[in-house]
Amino acid sequence: APKRSHPRQLDLNRATEEDFNALPGIGPRLAERIMEYRQSVGAFHSLDELREVKGIGKKKFERIRPLVTVTQDAISIGRGKKAT
């Protein structure tokens, strides 16, 4: 399936599993791991935290870095919530 393009940066704390799956190089399993990380650890405070997710190495991180962001207002509401 073709990947959707994101007109604006994807917020790591608000994105759904489908949003992550649409990023280049992120498949369904890795999208699920990002969601699991966010649920267990809480909101992302920086983009660099994405490197803590198993399967996201330096090359993949550098590839998606321009496509993602972390907004400060999402940090307080993003804790412990799982998107359905």
Protein Blocks (a to p, Z undefined) as FASTA:
>chain_A
ZZdddfbacdfklpcfklmmmpghiafklmmmmmmmmmmnopcfbfklmmmpghiafklm
mmmmmmpccdfklmmmmgopacZZ
